[in-house]
Amino acid sequence: MAQSKRPSFAKRQKEQKRKDRQQLKAEKRAARGAEKLVRDGEQKENPPQDDPDIEGIVPGPQPPRY
């Protein structure tokens, strides 16, 4: 019942694959964060225009129909 003292080669491959996936995800997260900063900067520079569909609508209680 003696087991080998070193982890199996398959286990090492599995751990390396997991580490690679984590690194890839971290890179994607960083890229999305950078895109978000750029996108937020563009939104601040160009404020949204008024929607013509809701132009003239007043929020709050509306007057009676009849």
MOPAC internal coordinates of N, CA, C and O (Angstrom, degrees):
PM7 1SCF
backbone

  N    0.0000 0     0.00 0     0.00 0    0    0    0
  C    1.4352 1     0.00 0     0.00 0    1    0    0
  C    1.5234 1   111.76 1     0.00 0    2    1    0
  O    1.2310 1   120.81 1  -160.73 1    3    2    1
  N    1.2566 1   116.06 1    19.27 1    3    2    1
  C    1.4576 1   119.07 1   178.68 1    5    3    2
  C    1.5296 1   109.05 1   -75.35 1    6    5    3
  O    1.2310 1   121.19 1   -46.98 1    7    6    5
  N    1.3091 1   115.32 1   133.02 1    7    6    5
  C    1.4597 1   120.18 1   179.08 1    9    7    6
  C    1.5271 1   108.99 1  -105.60 1   10    9    7
  O    1.2310 1   121.43 1   -24.30 1   11   10    9
  N    1.2916 1   114.87 1   155.70 1   11   10    9
  C    1.4564 1   118.00 1   179.15 1   13   11   10
  C    1.5323 1   109.25 1   -68.60 1   14   13   11
  O    1.2310 1   121.11 1   -31.98 1   15   14   13
  N    1.2969 1   115.48 1   148.02 1   15   14   13
  C    1.4577 1   120.12 1  -176.47 1   17   15   14
  C    1.5262 1   111.35 1   -82.88 1   18   17   15
  O    1.2310 1   120.21 1   161.54 1   19   18   17
  N    1.2967 1   117.20 1   -18.46 1   19   18   17
  C    1.4564 1   120.41 1  -179.44 1   21   19   18
  C    1.5230 1   109.43 1   -99.91 1   22   21   19
  O    1.2310 1   120.39 1   -36.63 1   23   22   21
  N    1.3187 1   116.86 1   143.37 1   23   22   21
  C    1.4674 1   118.41 1   176.42 1   25   23   22
  C    1.5234 1   110.37 1   -64.84 1   26   25   23
  O    1.2310 1   121.25 1   -26.98 1   27   26   25
  N    1.2993 1   115.22 1   153.02 1   27   26   25
  C    1.4582 1   119.20 1  -177.02 1   29   27   26
  C    1.5248 1   110.68 1   -68.23 1   30   29   27
  O    1.2310 1   121.86 1   -20.66 1   31   30   29
  N    1.3087 1   114.04 1   159.34 1   31   30   29
  C    1.4562 1   120.20 1   179.89 1   33   31   30
  C    1.5239 1   110.30 1   -63.80 1   34   33   31
  O    1.2310 1   120.23 1   143.69 1   35   34   33
  N    1.3332 1   117.17 1   -36.31 1   35   34   33
  C    1.4678 1   121.48 1   179.21 1   37   35   34
  C    1.5262 1   110.37 1   -63.41 1   38   37   35
  O    1.2310 1   120.61 1   141.36 1   39   38   37
  N    1.3208 1   116.44 1   -38.64 1   39   38   37
  C    1.4636 1   119.88 1   179.16 1   41   39   38
  C    1.5279 1   109.76 1   -65.38 1   42   41   39
  O    1.2310 1   120.40 1   138.32 1   43   42   41
  N    1.3112 1   116.85 1   -41.68 1   43   42   41
  C    1.4694 1   120.19 1   179.11 1   45   43   42
  C    1.5264 1   110.41 1   -62.73 1   46   45   43
  O    1.2310 1   120.09 1   138.03 1   47   46   45
  N    1.3244 1   117.43 1   -41.97 1   47   46   45
  C    1.4639 1   120.91 1   177.56 1   49   47   46
  C    1.5253 1   110.53 1   -62.44 1   50   49   47
  O    1.2310 1   120.62 1   137.41 1   51   50   49
  N    1.3157 1   116.41 1   -42.59 1   51   50   49
  C    1.4603 1   121.59 1  -179.94 1   53   51   50
  C    1.5291 1   110.45 1   -62.11 1   54   53   51
  O    1.2310 1   120.12 1   135.52 1   55   54   53
  N    1.3155 1   117.37 1   -44.48 1   55   54   53
  C    1.4631 1   121.21 1   179.22 1   57   55   54
  C    1.5243 1   111.03 1   -65.01 1   58   57   55
  O    1.2310 1   120.19 1   140.00 1   59   58   57
  N    1.3347 1   117.24 1   -40.00 1   59   58   57
  C    1.4609 1   120.97 1   179.52 1   61   59   58
  C    1.5298 1   110.56 1   -65.52 1   62   61   59
  O    1.2310 1   120.59 1   138.70 1   63   62   61
  N    1.3312 1   116.47 1   -41.30 1   63   62   61
  C    1.4588 1   121.31 1   178.87 1   65   63   62
  C    1.5316 1   110.38 1   -62.88 1   66   65   63
  O    1.2310 1   120.67 1   138.33 1   67   66   65
  N    1.3295 1   116.32 1   -41.67 1   67   66   65
  C    1.4694 1   121.46 1   178.43 1   69   67   66
  C    1.5284 1   110.21 1   -63.17 1   70   69   67
  O    1.2310 1   120.51 1   136.78 1   71   70   69
  N    1.3207 1   116.63 1   -43.22 1   71   70   69
  C    1.4663 1   121.33 1   179.38 1   73   71   70
  C    1.5296 1   110.77 1   -63.28 1   74   73   71
  O    1.2310 1   120.42 1   138.41 1   75   74   73
  N    1.3319 1   116.80 1   -41.59 1   75   74   73
  C    1.4679 1   121.36 1   178.41 1   77   75   74
  C    1.5321 1   110.91 1   -62.79 1   78   77   75
  O    1.2310 1   120.65 1   137.08 1   79   78   77
  N    1.3432 1   116.37 1   -42.92 1   79   78   77
  C    1.4632 1   119.92 1   178.77 1   81   79   78
  C    1.5231 1   111.29 1   -62.63 1   82   81   79
  O    1.2310 1   120.37 1   138.00 1   83   82   81
  N    1.3414 1   116.89 1   -42.00 1   83   82   81
  C    1.4569 1   120.68 1   178.87 1   85   83   82
  C    1.5247 1   110.74 1   -62.48 1   86   85   83
  O    1.2310 1   120.33 1   139.27 1   87   86   85
  N    1.3150 1   116.97 1   -40.73 1   87   86   85
  C    1.4654 1   120.89 1   179.31 1   89   87   86
  C    1.5253 1   110.53 1   -65.63 1   90   89   87
  O    1.2310 1   120.24 1   137.65 1   91   90   89
  N    1.3349 1   117.15 1   -42.35 1   91   90   89
  C    1.4577 1   121.49 1   178.73 1   93   91   90
  C    1.5271 1   110.49 1   -61.77 1   94   93   91
  O    1.2310 1   120.48 1   136.49 1   95   94   93
  N    1.3272 1   116.69 1   -43.51 1   95   94   93
  C    1.4617 1   120.77 1   178.77 1   97   95   94
  C    1.5279 1   110.94 1   -63.32 1   98   97   95
  O    1.2310 1   120.32 1   139.86 1   99   98   97
  N    1.3277 1   116.98 1   -40.14 1   99   98   97
  C    1.4639 1   120.44 1   179.22 1  101   99   98
  C    1.5309 1   110.21 1   -63.69 1  102  101   99
  O    1.2310 1   120.06 1   140.32 1  103  102  101
  N    1.3248 1   117.50 1   -39.68 1  103  102  101
  C    1.4643 1   121.20 1   177.89 1  105  103  102
  C    1.5238 1   110.51 1   -64.74 1  106  105  103
  O    1.2310 1   120.53 1   137.70 1  107  106  105
  N    1.3400 1   116.59 1   -42.30 1  107  106  105
  C    1.4649 1   120.26 1   178.73 1  109  107  106
  C    1.5251 1   110.69 1   -63.51 1  110  109  107
  O    1.2310 1   120.49 1   138.00 1  111  110  109
  N    1.3457 1   116.68 1   -42.00 1  111  110  109
  C    1.4695 1   120.29 1   178.52 1  113  111  110
  C    1.5196 1   111.19 1   -60.57 1  114  113  111
  O    1.2310 1   120.53 1   137.47 1  115  114  113
  N    1.3241 1   116.60 1   -42.53 1  115  114  113
  C    1.4645 1   120.97 1   179.82 1  117  115  114
  C    1.5305 1   110.24 1   -64.56 1  118  117  115
  O    1.2310 1   120.42 1   139.08 1  119  118  117
  N    1.3188 1   116.81 1   -40.92 1  119  118  117
  C    1.4656 1   120.70 1   179.45 1  121  119  118
  C    1.5295 1   110.69 1   -65.18 1  122  121  119
  O    1.2310 1   120.38 1   137.22 1  123  122  121
  N    1.3353 1   116.88 1   -42.78 1  123  122  121
  C    1.4655 1   119.92 1   178.12 1  125  123  122
  C    1.5178 1   110.94 1   -63.66 1  126  125  123
  O    1.2310 1   120.31 1   142.09 1  127  126  125
  N    1.3198 1   117.00 1   -37.91 1  127  126  125
  C    1.4590 1   120.71 1   178.04 1  129  127  126
  C    1.5116 1   111.47 1   -63.49 1  130  129  127
  O    1.2310 1   120.66 1   138.72 1  131  130  129
  N    1.3335 1   116.35 1   -41.28 1  131  130  129
  C    1.4636 1   120.47 1   178.41 1  133  131  130
  C    1.5250 1   110.28 1   -66.07 1  134  133  131
  O    1.2310 1   120.20 1   138.71 1  135  134  133
  N    1.3424 1   117.21 1   -41.29 1  135  134  133
  C    1.4638 1   120.61 1   178.14 1  137  135  134
  C    1.5175 1   110.48 1   -62.50 1  138  137  135
  O    1.2310 1   120.81 1   140.12 1  139  138  137
  N    1.3128 1   116.06 1   -39.88 1  139  138  137
  C    1.4647 1   120.36 1  -178.74 1  141  139  138
  C    1.5238 1   110.59 1   -64.29 1  142  141  139
  O    1.2310 1   120.20 1   138.97 1  143  142  141
  N    1.3265 1   117.22 1   -41.03 1  143  142  141
  C    1.4588 1   120.22 1   177.84 1  145  143  142
  C    1.5194 1   111.34 1   -62.17 1  146  145  143
  O    1.2310 1   120.70 1   137.99 1  147  146  145
  N    1.3312 1   116.28 1   -42.01 1  147  146  145
  C    1.4639 1   120.69 1   179.09 1  149  147  146
  C    1.5263 1   109.37 1   -65.66 1  150  149  147
  O    1.2310 1   120.44 1   134.73 1  151  150  149
  N    1.3207 1   116.77 1   -45.27 1  151  150  149
  C    1.4613 1   121.31 1  -178.07 1  153  151  150
  C    1.5321 1   110.69 1   -64.25 1  154  153  151
  O    1.2310 1   119.98 1   138.12 1  155  154  153
  N    1.3287 1   117.64 1   -41.88 1  155  154  153
  C    1.4631 1   121.19 1   178.60 1  157  155  154
  C    1.5168 1   110.47 1   -65.12 1  158  157  155
  O    1.2310 1   120.39 1   143.42 1  159  158  157
  N    1.3208 1   116.86 1   -36.58 1  159  158  157
  C    1.4603 1   120.91 1   177.67 1  161  159  158
  C    1.5170 1   111.29 1   -64.29 1  162  161  159
  O    1.2310 1   120.30 1   140.44 1  163  162  161
  N    1.3302 1   117.03 1   -39.56 1  163  162  161
  C    1.4599 1   121.05 1   178.67 1  165  163  162
  C    1.5199 1   110.84 1   -66.90 1  166  165  163
  O    1.2310 1   120.17 1   141.99 1  167  166  165
  N    1.3140 1   117.29 1   -38.01 1  167  166  165
  C    1.4602 1   120.71 1  -179.88 1  169  167  166
  C    1.5183 1   110.95 1   -66.53 1  170  169  167
  O    1.2310 1   120.13 1   144.79 1  171  170  169
  N    1.3245 1   117.36 1   -35.21 1  171  170  169
  C    1.4572 1   120.04 1   179.36 1  173  171  170
  C    1.5253 1   110.76 1   -70.82 1  174  173  171
  O    1.2310 1   120.55 1   145.35 1  175  174  173
  N    1.3324 1   116.56 1   -34.65 1  175  174  173
  C    1.4572 1   120.58 1   179.71 1  177  175  174
  C    1.5250 1   111.20 1   -72.44 1  178  177  175
  O    1.2310 1   120.19 1   142.15 1  179  178  177
  N    1.3207 1   117.24 1   -37.85 1  179  178  177
  C    1.4612 1   122.49 1  -178.36 1  181  179  178
  C    1.5254 1   109.32 1  -115.33 1  182  181  179
  O    1.2310 1   119.69 1   -88.78 1  183  182  181
  N    1.3337 1   118.20 1    91.22 1  183  182  181
  C    1.4602 1   118.76 1  -179.14 1  185  183  182
  C    1.5319 1   110.58 1   -64.10 1  186  185  183
  O    1.2310 1   119.88 1   -31.12 1  187  186  185
  N    1.3165 1   117.83 1   148.88 1  187  186  185
  C    1.4630 1   120.01 1  -178.09 1  189  187  186
  C    1.5302 1   110.62 1   -65.00 1  190  189  187
  O    1.2310 1   120.85 1   -35.95 1  191  190  189
  N    1.3153 1   115.98 1   144.05 1  191  190  189
  C    1.4615 1   121.85 1   179.02 1  193  191  190
  C    1.5207 1   109.09 1   -81.53 1  194  193  191
  O    1.2310 1   120.35 1   -21.50 1  195  194  193
  N    1.3323 1   116.94 1   158.50 1  195  194  193
  C    1.4588 1   121.14 1   177.34 1  197  195  194
  C    1.5152 1   109.23 1   -67.03 1  198  197  195
  O    1.2310 1   121.02 1   -40.59 1  199  198  197
  N    1.3043 1   115.66 1   139.41 1  199  198  197
  C    1.4518 1   121.75 1   179.58 1  201  199  198
  C    1.5281 1   108.61 1   -78.78 1  202  201  199
  O    1.2310 1   119.43 1   -56.71 1  203  202  201
  N    1.3248 1   118.69 1   123.29 1  203  202  201
  C    1.4625 1   119.61 1  -178.16 1  205  203  202
  C    1.5310 1   112.88 1   -66.39 1  206  205  203
  O    1.2310 1   119.99 1   157.37 1  207  206  205
  N    1.3205 1   117.63 1   -22.63 1  207  206  205
  C    1.4649 1   120.23 1   179.86 1  209  207  206
  C    1.5215 1   112.17 1   -68.49 1  210  209  207
  O    1.2310 1   120.34 1   147.59 1  211  210  209
  N    1.3377 1   116.95 1   -32.41 1  211  210  209
  C    1.4646 1   118.93 1  -176.70 1  213  211  210
  C    1.5273 1   112.26 1  -107.28 1  214  213  211
  O    1.2310 1   120.78 1  -168.91 1  215  214  213
  N    1.3156 1   116.12 1    11.09 1  215  214  213
  C    1.4516 1   120.15 1   179.67 1  217  215  214
  C    1.5325 1   109.23 1   -65.94 1  218  217  215
  O    1.2310 1   120.43 1   -47.49 1  219  218  217
  N    1.3008 1   116.78 1   132.51 1  219  218  217
  C    1.4605 1   121.51 1   178.27 1  221  219  218
  C    1.5184 1   113.73 1    91.67 1  222  221  219
  O    1.2310 1   119.58 1   171.88 1  223  222  221
  N    1.3208 1   118.40 1    -8.12 1  223  222  221
  C    1.4608 1   121.12 1   178.47 1  225  223  222
  C    1.5173 1   108.09 1   -82.73 1  226  225  223
  O    1.2310 1   121.07 1   -49.23 1  227  226  225
  N    1.3183 1   115.55 1   130.77 1  227  226  225
  C    1.4557 1   121.50 1  -178.60 1  229  227  226
  C    1.5207 1   108.30 1  -102.10 1  230  229  227
  O    1.2310 1   119.44 1   -52.85 1  231  230  229
  N    1.3448 1   118.67 1   127.15 1  231  230  229
  C    1.4590 1   119.20 1   177.88 1  233  231  230
  C    1.5292 1   110.54 1   -71.63 1  234  233  231
  O    1.2310 1   121.56 1   -24.62 1  235  234  233
  N    1.3080 1   114.61 1   155.38 1  235  234  233
  C    1.4649 1   119.83 1   178.04 1  237  235  234
  C    1.5186 1   110.92 1   104.50 1  238  237  235
  O    1.2310 1   120.95 1    11.41 1  239  238  237
  N    1.3442 1   115.78 1  -168.59 1  239  238  237
  C    1.4669 1   119.68 1  -178.78 1  241  239  238
  C    1.5342 1   110.87 1   -61.98 1  242  241  239
  O    1.2310 1   121.13 1   -40.62 1  243  242  241
  N    1.2979 1   115.44 1   139.38 1  243  242  241
  C    1.4600 1   120.98 1  -179.00 1  245  243  242
  C    1.5286 1   109.62 1   -99.27 1  246  245  243
  O    1.2310 1   120.05 1   -28.49 1  247  246  245
  N    1.3263 1   117.51 1   151.51 1  247  246  245
  C    1.4746 1   119.94 1   178.15 1  249  247  246
  C    1.5218 1   109.91 1   -66.86 1  250  249  247
  O    1.2310 1   120.51 1   -25.79 1  251  250  249
  N    1.3273 1   116.63 1   154.21 1  251  250  249
  C    1.4798 1   119.07 1   179.35 1  253  251  250
  C    1.5311 1   111.41 1   -60.58 1  254  253  251
  O    1.2310 1   120.94 1   -30.30 1  255  254  253
  N    1.3425 1   115.80 1   149.70 1  255  254  253
  C    1.4628 1   120.79 1  -179.33 1  257  255  254
  C    1.5327 1   111.79 1   -68.05 1  258  257  255
  O    1.2310 1   120.88 1   139.23 1  259  258  257
  N    1.3383 1   115.92 1   -40.77 1  259  258  257
  C    1.4660 1   118.99 1  -173.44 1  261  259  258
  C    1.4914 1   111.74 1  -112.82 1  262  261  259
  O    1.2310 1   120.10 1   180.00 1  263  262  261

